[in-house]
Amino acid sequence: ISNSISDSISSSPLTPDNVLQHVDRYFGGELAATRKTLRVPESWSPGHVKAIVYDTLSNNLEVETSVHDEILLVFTKNSAPGKMIKKLRSLLARTATSMKHMSSKVVVAVYDTASNYFHEDMFPHLDTQVDRHHTETVFVYVTQSPPKMSVMRRRKNKKIRVPSQAELNKFIWEHTNVLKEEMVVEMEI
């Protein structure tokens, strides 16, 4: 049920007349189309994984990249097997914790494609399209300058769905500008 349907119906009893009125209002252009999205999380603290929802992804991640220079964005379906989700959460928590000192510039974020609208055309800077019916977890590194989105590629025949910390670190290092700049500054000191 879209937000506009649930909002308008929840304010009145669910009767055939109310549903028909809603449908008439929708097709009459009185109600805007909506996309499936979870509610925007109320808070986020540095060093933790940030939950991203469809509403905060609008305008090609402009909302998030206006706050952070780079994002490690992970597309996953929370309906995946429990053991895999635990491994993924642990991997992302370690990564977010290690980048805590850079949290104003770099953030680790998760987008649940089972609970939020997802379509391949949402990301024009993506270097490879992500199938909206994906079954594997997809890691994307987003940079604001230059605007780029890079997908972590893994060997097709690899049975492990969650990468190792070393594999993820290598992927981040290949695409980050902020962390490399930070290292140069530290080396100059």
N, CA, C and O of each residue as an XYZ file, in Angstrom:
756
protein
N       0.855     -1.171      0.000
C       0.000      0.000      0.000
C       0.896      1.227      0.000
O       1.817      1.332      0.810
N       0.625      2.151     -0.906
C       1.434      3.364     -0.948
C       1.099      4.246      0.244
O       0.056      4.093      0.880
N       2.013      5.177      0.534
C       1.792      6.066      1.676
C       0.521      6.886      1.520
O      -0.199      7.093      2.497
N       0.226      7.363      0.293
C      -0.959      8.194      0.114
C      -2.230      7.396      0.373
O      -3.195      7.937      0.913
N      -2.248      6.127      0.000
C      -3.415      5.283      0.256
C      -3.558      5.035      1.746
O      -4.636      5.232      2.308
N      -2.485      4.606      2.389
C      -2.569      4.290      3.813
C      -2.899      5.529      4.634
O      -3.654      5.436      5.602
N      -2.342      6.706      4.264
C      -2.629      7.928      5.000
C      -4.084      8.351      4.854
O      -4.726      8.728      5.835
N      -4.608      8.289      3.622
C      -5.977      8.764      3.436
C      -6.995      7.766      3.976
O      -8.041      8.168      4.486
N      -6.708      6.487      3.874
C      -7.648      5.484      4.377
C      -7.585      5.405      5.892
O      -8.608      5.190      6.542
N      -6.384      5.578      6.472
C      -6.268      5.452      7.928
C      -7.023      6.553      8.657
O      -7.365      6.401      9.830
N      -7.286      7.663      7.970
C      -8.014      8.754      8.617
C      -9.522      8.531      8.593
O     -10.267      9.296      9.205
N      -9.978      7.503      7.900
C     -11.407      7.188      7.859
C     -11.577      5.676      7.857
O     -10.630      4.950      7.553
N     -12.764      5.191      8.189
C     -12.980      3.738      8.209
C     -12.778      3.119      6.818
O     -13.056      3.749      5.797
N     -12.298      1.902      6.803
C     -12.054      1.196      5.548
C     -13.375      0.630      5.036
O     -13.796     -0.461      5.423
N     -14.012      1.390      4.164
C     -15.291      0.970      3.580
C     -15.148      1.005      2.071
O     -14.260      1.688      1.560
N     -15.989      0.293      1.343
C     -15.916      0.337     -0.122
C     -16.039      1.767     -0.663
O     -15.341      2.123     -1.612
N     -16.906      2.582     -0.079
C     -17.067      3.969     -0.550
C     -15.790      4.780     -0.359
O     -15.399      5.540     -1.245
N     -15.128      4.620      0.810
C     -13.890      5.358      1.061
C     -12.777      4.932      0.110
O     -12.008      5.770     -0.360
N     -12.687      3.645     -0.173
C     -11.681      3.159     -1.106
C     -11.952      3.717     -2.499
O     -11.023      4.168     -3.169
N     -13.208      3.698     -2.949
C     -13.562      4.243     -4.263
C     -13.275      5.740     -4.335
O     -12.801      6.232     -5.359
N     -13.559      6.466     -3.255
C     -13.257      7.897     -3.216
C     -11.758      8.128     -3.361
O     -11.319      9.025     -4.081
N     -10.994      7.313     -2.673
C      -9.542      7.439     -2.754
C      -9.069      7.177     -4.184
O      -8.256      7.935     -4.714
N      -9.559      6.132     -4.800
C      -9.167      5.797     -6.169
C      -9.546      6.944     -7.110
O      -8.751      7.329     -7.967
N     -10.743      7.484     -6.956
C     -11.173      8.618     -7.787
C     -10.256      9.833     -7.587
O      -9.897     10.505     -8.554
N      -9.877     10.113     -6.329
C      -8.993     11.234     -6.044
C      -7.602     11.000     -6.643
O      -6.970     11.927     -7.150
N      -7.142      9.761     -6.579
C      -5.828      9.444     -7.136
C      -5.824      9.647     -8.643
O      -4.966     10.358     -9.166
N      -6.767      9.035     -9.347
C      -6.802      9.150    -10.802
C      -7.255     10.531    -11.259
O      -7.036     10.897    -12.413
N      -7.873     11.295    -10.385
C      -8.242     12.674    -10.689
C      -7.074     13.636    -10.505
O      -7.214     14.835    -10.745
N      -5.927     13.121    -10.082
C      -4.734     13.943     -9.926
C      -4.646     14.670     -8.601
O      -3.767     15.513     -8.419
N      -5.536     14.363     -7.673
C      -5.519     15.037     -6.374
C      -4.462     14.449     -5.437
O      -4.007     15.130     -4.518
N      -4.074     13.213     -5.655
C      -3.070     12.556     -4.812
C      -1.822     12.279     -5.640
O      -1.916     11.879     -6.801
N      -0.687     12.487     -5.057
C       0.580     12.226     -5.741
C       0.932     10.749     -5.655
O       0.606     10.078     -4.676
N       1.598     10.253     -6.683
C       2.095      8.875     -6.657
C       3.215      8.780     -5.632
O       3.980      9.728     -5.456
N       3.312      7.669     -4.972
C       4.369      7.471     -3.982
C       5.092      6.170     -4.281
O       4.595      5.323     -5.023
N       6.260      6.025     -3.700
C       7.070      4.816     -3.842
C       7.179      4.139     -2.485
O       7.058      4.773     -1.437
N       7.409      2.843     -2.537
C       7.586      2.063     -1.306
C       8.831      2.561     -0.576
O       9.911      2.631     -1.162
N       8.682      2.903      0.691
C       9.805      3.382      1.482
C       9.535      3.143      2.959
O       8.393      3.204      3.415
N      10.583      2.875      3.686
C      10.474      2.839      5.141
C      10.512      4.282      5.636
O      10.855      5.186      4.873
N      10.174      4.503      6.867
C      10.257      5.850      7.439
C      11.732      6.246      7.568
O      12.609      5.410      7.782
N      11.964      7.536      7.432
C      13.323      8.051      7.562
C      13.787      7.834      8.994
O      13.108      8.259      9.928
N      14.940      7.175      9.189
C      15.446      6.960     10.551
C      15.644      8.300     11.257
O      16.083      9.278     10.652
N      15.312      8.325     12.545
C      15.356      9.581     13.291
C      16.763     10.051     13.625
O      17.022     11.254     13.647
N      17.666      9.129     13.881
C      19.005      9.574     14.244
C      20.054      8.601     13.738
O      19.766      7.447     13.419
N      21.263      9.098     13.674
C      22.420      8.305     13.281
C      23.603      8.860     14.045
O      23.750     10.075     14.175
N      24.437      7.987     14.545
C      25.629      8.464     15.249
C      26.876      7.959     14.541
O      26.914      6.816     14.086
N      27.901      8.809     14.446
C      29.147      8.437     13.774
C      29.713      7.124     14.315
O      29.632      6.840     15.510
N      30.280      6.344     13.419
C      30.843      5.061     13.801
C      29.847      3.922     13.691
O      30.183      2.769     13.960
N      28.615      4.244     13.296
C      27.581      3.237     13.108
C      27.127      3.232     11.652
O      27.334      4.201     10.922
N      26.514      2.141     11.245
C      25.990      2.024      9.890
C      24.708      2.842      9.808
O      23.849      2.773     10.687
N      24.599      3.615      8.736
C      23.434      4.483      8.543
C      22.409      3.764      7.673
O      22.755      3.208      6.631
N      21.155      3.774      8.098
C      20.075      3.190      7.297
C      19.580      4.252      6.326
O      19.206      5.352      6.732
N      19.581      3.914      5.051
C      19.103      4.814      4.014
C      17.779      4.266      3.503
O      17.642      3.060      3.300
N      16.810      5.138      3.294
C      15.504      4.725      2.769
C      15.257      5.462      1.462
O      15.983      6.398      1.130
N      14.241      5.048      0.720
C      13.976      5.649     -0.580
C      13.830      7.164     -0.485
O      14.338      7.886     -1.342
N      13.144      7.652      0.542
C      12.938      9.099      0.660
C      14.251      9.875      0.731
O      14.315     11.005      0.247
N      15.293      9.304      1.318
C      16.581     10.001      1.396
C      17.449      9.731      0.180
O      18.516     10.331      0.048
N      17.023      8.846     -0.710
C      17.773      8.589     -1.933
C      17.289      9.441     -3.096
O      17.915      9.441     -4.156
N      16.210     10.155     -2.927
C      15.665     10.933     -4.030
C      16.699     11.910     -4.558
O      17.631     12.296     -3.852
N      16.524     12.296     -5.787
C      17.444     13.211     -6.473
C      18.858     12.652     -6.558
O      19.833     13.376     -6.359
N      18.963     11.363     -6.854
C      20.252     10.708     -7.108
C      21.267     10.890     -5.983
O      22.425     11.232     -6.220
N      20.818     10.658     -4.781
C      21.662     10.714     -3.587
C      22.117     12.116     -3.217
O      23.056     12.264     -2.434
N      21.483     13.148     -3.756
C      21.890     14.516     -3.422
C      21.746     14.794     -1.934
O      22.549     15.528     -1.359
N      20.731     14.214     -1.306
C      20.524     14.426      0.126
C      21.724     13.913      0.902
O      22.241     14.611      1.775
N      22.174     12.706      0.599
C      23.286     12.110      1.346
C      24.625     12.711      0.962
O      25.459     12.946      1.836
N      24.858     12.970     -0.324
C      26.164     13.510     -0.708
C      26.299     14.984     -0.370
O      27.401     15.528     -0.442
N      25.211     15.643     -0.005
C      25.355     17.019      0.474
C      25.879     17.020      1.911
O      26.436     18.017      2.369
N      25.703     15.914      2.613
C      26.171     15.792      3.994
C      27.533     15.106      4.050
O      28.385     15.496      4.848
N      27.746     14.107      3.227
C      28.989     13.323      3.222
C      29.614     13.375      1.826
O      28.897     13.376      0.825
N      30.941     13.418      1.755
C      31.630     13.440      0.470
C      31.588     12.083     -0.217
O      31.527     12.002     -1.443
N      31.619     11.027      0.571
C      31.639      9.672      0.006
C      30.762      8.753      0.841
O      30.606      8.937      2.049
N      30.191      7.756      0.164
C      29.316      6.806      0.839
C      29.655      5.401      0.357
O      29.744      5.151     -0.846
N      29.844      4.489      1.302
C      29.864      3.067      0.960
C      28.418      2.634      1.119
O      27.926      2.481      2.237
N      27.747      2.440      0.004
C      26.320      2.120      0.002
C      26.144      0.642     -0.317
O      26.639      0.146     -1.330
N      25.431     -0.049      0.563
C      25.241     -1.486      0.402
C      23.763     -1.759      0.141
O      22.902     -1.437      0.959
N      23.488     -2.357     -1.015
C      22.125     -2.770     -1.345
C      21.959     -4.213     -0.899
O      22.720     -5.085     -1.317
N      20.989     -4.464     -0.072
C      20.766     -5.816      0.409
C      19.279     -6.052      0.599
O      18.485     -5.113      0.664
N      18.927     -7.306      0.686
C      17.554     -7.676      1.010
C      17.593     -8.280      2.396
O      18.266     -9.287      2.614
N      16.884     -7.681      3.335
C      16.901     -8.201      4.700
C      16.238     -9.560      4.803
O      16.222    -10.163      5.876
N      15.693    -10.049      3.700
C      15.090    -11.377      3.701
C      16.136    -12.456      3.421
O      15.791    -13.631      3.288
N      17.398    -12.072      3.331
C      18.474    -13.038      3.088
C      18.624    -13.958      4.302
O      18.146    -13.638      5.391
N      19.290    -15.104      4.110
C      19.483    -16.037      5.233
C      20.153    -15.369      6.433
O      21.032    -14.524      6.267
N      19.737    -15.749      7.637
C      20.192    -15.141      8.878
C      21.694    -15.096      9.063
O      22.229    -14.075      9.496
N      22.391    -16.184      8.744
C      23.839    -16.236      8.932
C      24.533    -15.197      8.042
O      25.480    -14.539      8.470
N      24.055    -15.059      6.810
C      24.657    -14.097      5.898
C      24.427    -12.666      6.387
O      25.340    -11.843      6.332
N      23.228    -12.365      6.859
C      22.915    -11.023      7.362
C      23.787    -10.697      8.576
O      24.268     -9.571      8.703
N      23.996    -11.673      9.472
C      24.850    -11.446     10.647
C      26.279    -11.128     10.222
O      26.904    -10.222     10.773
N      26.804    -11.874      9.237
C      28.160    -11.626      8.741
C      28.250    -10.243      8.109
O      29.221     -9.515      8.315
N      27.224     -9.891      7.335
C      27.209     -8.595      6.669
C      27.153     -7.458      7.696
O      27.909     -6.491      7.597
N      26.266     -7.577      8.669
C      26.156     -6.535      9.701
C      27.461     -6.369     10.461
O      27.873     -5.246     10.752
N      28.109     -7.473     10.782
C      29.384     -7.427     11.503
C      30.453     -6.737     10.649
O      31.200     -5.895     11.147
N      30.523     -7.090      9.378
C      31.490     -6.486      8.457
C      31.269     -4.978      8.351
O      32.220     -4.199      8.420
N      30.022     -4.576      8.184
C      29.724     -3.151      8.028
C      29.946     -2.380      9.332
O      30.396     -1.234      9.308
N      29.631     -3.003     10.457
C      29.852     -2.342     11.756
C      31.349     -2.106     11.975
O      31.742     -1.028     12.420
N      32.184     -3.097     11.669
C      33.640     -2.921     11.799
C      34.135     -1.805     10.889
O      34.959     -0.982     11.288
N      33.621     -1.787      9.658
C      34.042     -0.767      8.692
C      33.620      0.624      9.152
O      34.413      1.565      9.099
N      32.371      0.756      9.605
C      31.874      2.059     10.085
C      32.668      2.527     11.295
O      32.999      3.709     11.397
N      32.976      1.627     12.204
C      33.748      1.977     13.398
C      35.146      2.458     13.012
O      35.655      3.424     13.581
N      35.760      1.785     12.049
C      37.116      2.172     11.640
C      37.138      3.532     10.943
O      38.178      4.189     10.906
N      35.997      3.961     10.388
C      35.924      5.260      9.704
C      35.273      6.340     10.569
O      34.942      7.418     10.076
N      35.093      6.053     11.841
C      34.387      6.984     12.726
C      35.013      8.378     12.716
O      34.300      9.381     12.689
N      36.332      8.442     12.738
C      37.016      9.743     12.756
C      36.789     10.536     11.473
O      37.048     11.739     11.441
N      36.312      9.885     10.417
C      36.058     10.532      9.131
C      34.558     10.658      8.846
O      34.167     10.936      7.713
N      33.717     10.457      9.865
C      32.275     10.345      9.635
C      31.623     11.594      9.053
O      30.521     11.510      8.512
N      32.273     12.745      9.151
C      31.698     13.933      8.516
C      31.915     13.901      7.008
O      31.258     14.636      6.270
N      32.835     13.051      6.546
C      33.137     12.975      5.112
C      32.747     11.649      4.479
O      32.340     11.612      3.318
N      32.866     10.555      5.233
C      32.592      9.221      4.692
C      31.604      8.506      5.606
O      31.723      8.570      6.829
N      30.633      7.830      5.011
C      29.649      7.103      5.809
C      29.420      5.723      5.193
O      29.496      5.550      3.976
N      29.142      4.754      6.048
C      28.763      3.408      5.617
C      27.248      3.335      5.757
O      26.708      3.581      6.835
N      26.567      2.999      4.670
C      25.104      3.018      4.674
C      24.524      1.770      4.034
O      25.139      1.163      3.158
N      23.329      1.393      4.482
C      22.634      0.221      3.956
C      21.271      0.636      3.415
O      20.557      1.429      4.029
N      20.927      0.088      2.260
C      19.625      0.325      1.626
C      18.958     -1.028      1.439
O      19.445     -1.860      0.673
N      17.857     -1.253      2.127
C      17.136     -2.532      2.056
C      16.195     -2.503      0.862
O      15.170     -1.822      0.889
N      16.542     -3.242     -0.185
C      15.736     -3.225     -1.409
C      14.451     -4.028     -1.285
O      13.586     -3.944     -2.157
N      14.313     -4.798     -0.228
C      13.060     -5.526     -0.011
C      12.009     -4.602      0.610
O      10.811     -4.834      0.445
N      12.440     -3.565      1.317
C      11.514     -2.666      2.012
C      11.420     -1.277      1.395
O      10.602     -0.462      1.822
N      12.248     -1.002      0.396
C      12.255      0.298     -0.259
C      12.228      0.116     -1.777
O      12.752     -0.863     -2.307
N      11.617      1.064     -2.453
C      11.568      1.041     -3.916
C      12.978      0.997     -4.471
O      13.874      1.672     -3.963
N      13.173      0.208     -5.506
C      14.478      0.114     -6.142
C      14.286     -0.138     -7.627
O      13.536     -1.027     -8.031
N      14.971      0.655     -8.427
C      14.960      0.451     -9.873
C      16.327      0.832    -10.411
O      16.982      1.731     -9.883
N      16.756      0.148    -11.462
C      18.093      0.347    -12.010
C      18.339      1.785    -12.453
O      19.469      2.265    -12.360
N      17.318      2.481    -12.930
C      17.477      3.818    -13.478
C      17.624      4.907    -12.412
O      17.785      6.078    -12.753
N      17.572      4.547    -11.149
C      17.672      5.531    -10.067
C      19.072      6.128     -9.953
O      19.238      7.189     -9.351
N      20.068      5.473    -10.511
C      21.456      5.871    -10.290
C      22.194      6.090    -11.608
O      22.815      5.159    -12.120
N      22.141      7.308    -12.173
C      22.756      7.560    -13.477
C      24.281      7.475    -13.476
O      24.872      7.229    -14.528
N      24.931      7.668    -12.340
C      26.401      7.623    -12.294
C      26.943      6.223    -12.022
O      28.157      6.038    -11.939
N      26.061      5.239    -11.883
C      26.492      3.880    -11.575
C      27.213      3.287    -12.773
O      26.694      3.322    -13.889
N      28.414      2.737    -12.552
C      29.198      2.222    -13.667
C      28.701      0.866    -14.173
O      29.076      0.455    -15.271
N      27.885      0.177    -13.419
C      27.282     -1.096    -13.820
C      25.872     -1.126    -13.250
O      25.660     -0.748    -12.098
N      24.924     -1.565    -14.031
C      23.554     -1.617    -13.530
C      23.399     -2.739    -12.503
O      23.979     -3.816    -12.643
N      22.610     -2.464    -11.476
C      22.301     -3.446    -10.447
C      20.892     -3.945    -10.732
O      19.949     -3.155    -10.780
N      20.745     -5.234    -10.920
C      19.436     -5.809    -11.211
C      18.503     -5.600    -10.029
O      18.863     -5.900     -8.890
N      17.301     -5.083    -10.292
C      16.380     -4.817     -9.181
C      15.908     -6.091     -8.504
O      15.368     -6.039     -7.400
N      16.102     -7.223     -9.143
C      15.733     -8.511     -8.540
C      16.970     -9.225     -7.998
O      16.991    -10.451     -7.884
N      17.995     -8.449     -7.668
C      19.272     -9.023     -7.232
C      19.068     -9.945     -6.032
O      18.196     -9.722     -5.192
N      19.882    -10.965     -5.978
C      19.833    -11.876     -4.837
C      21.073    -11.719     -3.967
O      21.064    -12.094     -2.795
N      22.122    -11.175     -4.529
C      23.371    -10.981     -3.796
C      23.416     -9.572     -3.205
O      22.754     -8.663     -3.706
N      24.181     -9.398     -2.163
C      24.420     -8.078     -1.600
C      25.332     -7.328     -2.564
O      26.318     -7.882     -3.052
N      25.003     -6.071     -2.837
C      25.762     -5.277     -3.794
C      26.412     -4.103     -3.056
O      25.730     -3.339     -2.373
N      27.726     -3.966     -3.197
C      28.479     -2.884     -2.565
C      28.765     -1.819     -3.626
O      29.306     -2.124     -4.689
N      28.397     -0.560     -3.329
C      28.595      0.548     -4.262
C      29.330      1.657     -3.512
O      28.951      2.021     -2.399
N      30.383      2.190     -4.130
C      31.089      3.323     -3.520
C      30.706      4.574     -4.295
O      30.884      4.648     -5.511
N      30.172      5.562     -3.566
C      29.661      6.790     -4.171
C      30.590      7.939     -3.806
O      30.858      8.175     -2.628
N      31.082      8.653     -4.816
C      31.888      9.840     -4.563
C      31.171     11.058     -5.126
O      30.529     10.991     -6.175
N      31.290     12.172     -4.412
C      30.645     13.408     -4.839
C      31.503     14.140     -5.864
O      30.985     14.732     -6.811
N      32.812     14.095     -5.669
C      33.694     14.815     -6.567
C      34.848     13.913     -6.987
O      35.727     13.640     -6.171
N      34.876     13.450     -8.209
C      33.865     13.609     -9.248
C      32.659     12.709     -8.956
O      32.796     11.697     -8.269
N      31.473     13.075     -9.477
C      30.290     12.237     -9.227
C      30.457     10.872     -9.895
O      30.501     10.759    -11.120
N      30.547      9.853     -9.065
C      30.793      8.506     -9.589
C      30.232      7.480     -8.623
O      30.226      7.688     -7.410
N      29.764      6.376     -9.171
C      29.278      5.258     -8.369
C      29.931      3.993     -8.929
O      29.743      3.662    -10.099
N      30.682      3.300     -8.109
C      31.400      2.103     -8.545
C      30.885      0.883     -7.804
O      30.706      0.910     -6.586
N      30.648     -0.187     -8.550
C      30.149     -1.434     -7.973
C      31.320     -2.366     -7.705
O      32.225     -2.502     -8.528
N      31.288     -3.005     -6.537
C      32.313     -3.997     -6.189
C      32.050     -5.252     -7.012
O      30.985     -5.863     -6.927
N      33.032     -5.611     -7.798
C      32.892     -6.818     -8.626
C      33.581     -7.980     -7.938
O      34.685     -7.847     -7.410
N      32.917     -9.109     -7.952
C      33.494    -10.301     -7.333
C      33.452    -11.425     -8.351
O      32.651    -11.403     -9.286
N      34.322    -12.406     -8.162
C      34.322    -13.544     -9.078
C      32.966    -14.225     -9.056
O      32.395    -14.464     -7.992
N      32.455    -14.534    -10.244
C      31.111    -15.113    -10.377
C      30.962    -16.439     -9.637
O      29.921    -16.689     -9.031
N      31.972    -17.280     -9.677
C      31.844    -18.616     -9.102
C      32.114    -18.654     -7.598
O      32.089    -19.725     -6.991
N      32.367    -17.516     -7.006
C      32.657    -17.488     -5.579
C      31.376    -17.737     -4.792
O      30.375    -17.054     -5.008
N      31.397    -18.694     -3.897
C      30.199    -19.068     -3.158
C      29.957    -18.201     -1.926
O      28.840    -18.160     -1.411
N      30.987    -17.509     -1.451
C      30.821    -16.659     -0.279
C      30.167    -15.355     -0.725
O      30.707    -14.645     -1.572
N      29.012    -15.042     -0.158
C      28.268    -13.860     -0.585
C      28.739    -12.580      0.092
O      28.589    -11.499     -0.479
N      29.294    -12.668      1.269
C      29.774    -11.487      1.991
C      31.293    -11.456      1.857
O      31.965    -12.436      2.178
N      31.841    -10.326      1.379
C      33.296    -10.267      1.206
C      34.025    -10.241      2.541
O      33.436     -9.959      3.585
N      35.308    -10.539      2.487
C      36.130    -10.440      3.696
C      36.417     -8.961      3.964
O      36.210     -8.115      3.094
N      36.890     -8.660      5.159
C      37.249     -7.278      5.493
C      38.338     -6.783      4.554
O      38.309     -5.630      4.125
N      39.298     -7.643      4.231
C      40.396     -7.256      3.338
C      39.869     -6.924      1.938
O      40.300     -5.942      1.334
N      38.940     -7.734      1.420
C      38.357     -7.449      0.105
C      37.609     -6.118      0.100
O      37.734     -5.333     -0.840
N      36.838     -5.869      1.145
C      36.079     -4.624      1.234
C      37.017     -3.427      1.372
O      36.808     -2.397      0.731
N      38.040     -3.560      2.199
C      39.012     -2.473      2.364
C      39.698     -2.137      1.040
O      39.896     -0.965      0.720
N      40.055     -3.158      0.280
C      40.700     -2.955     -1.026
C      39.755     -2.209     -1.960
O      40.175     -1.278     -2.648
N      38.491     -2.603     -1.995
C      37.492     -1.937     -2.835
C      37.342     -0.469     -2.436
O      37.317      0.409     -3.298
N      37.242     -0.204     -1.139
C      37.108      1.180     -0.659
C      38.329      1.990     -1.072
O      38.200      3.107     -1.573
N      39.515      1.426     -0.862
C      40.757      2.149     -1.161
C      40.870      2.462     -2.657
O      41.397      3.512     -3.024
N      40.387      1.577     -3.515
C      40.441      1.809     -4.963
C      39.587      3.001     -5.385
O      39.876      3.627     -6.405
N      38.548      3.327     -4.629
C      37.581      4.333     -5.072
C      37.516      5.589     -4.202
O      36.861      6.558     -4.586
N      38.163      5.599     -3.070
C      38.071      6.757     -2.178
C      39.022      7.878     -2.590
O      40.138      7.626     -3.046
N      38.578      9.084     -2.427
C      39.450     10.251     -2.562
C      39.738     10.813     -1.175
O      40.858     11.230     -0.880
N      38.723     10.818     -0.341
C      38.813     11.400      0.998
C      39.843     10.685      1.867
O      40.661     11.341      2.512
N      39.818      9.364      1.894
C      40.754      8.625      2.746
C      42.185      8.780      2.246
O      43.115      8.848      3.051
N      42.375      8.836      0.934
C      43.713      9.041      0.379
C      44.232     10.434      0.728
O      45.406     10.598      1.060
N      43.346     11.449      0.653
C      43.741     12.815      1.039
C      44.135     12.859      2.505
O      45.117     13.503      2.872
N      43.362     12.169      3.344
C      43.644     12.130      4.788
C      45.022     11.507      5.037
O      45.775     11.964      5.897
N      45.338     10.460      4.275
C      46.625      9.797      4.460
C      47.759     10.722      4.032
O      48.802     10.753      4.685
N      47.580     11.466      2.965
C      48.620     12.395      2.515
C      48.844     13.476      3.573
O      49.988     13.813      3.876
N      47.775     14.016      4.132
C      47.889     15.030      5.188
C      48.638     14.473      6.386
O      49.513     15.142      6.937
N      48.302     13.251      6.796
C      48.986     12.625      7.938
C      50.464     12.402      7.633
O      51.301     12.565      8.520
N      50.803     12.033      6.402
C      52.190     11.794      6.044
C      52.987     13.092      6.030
O      54.181     13.086      6.330
N      52.335     14.217      5.681
C      53.015     15.505      5.661
C      53.326     16.021      7.055
O      54.261     16.799      7.245
N      52.542     15.584      8.022
C      52.741     16.034      9.411
C      53.881     15.339     10.019
O      54.204     15.582     11.182
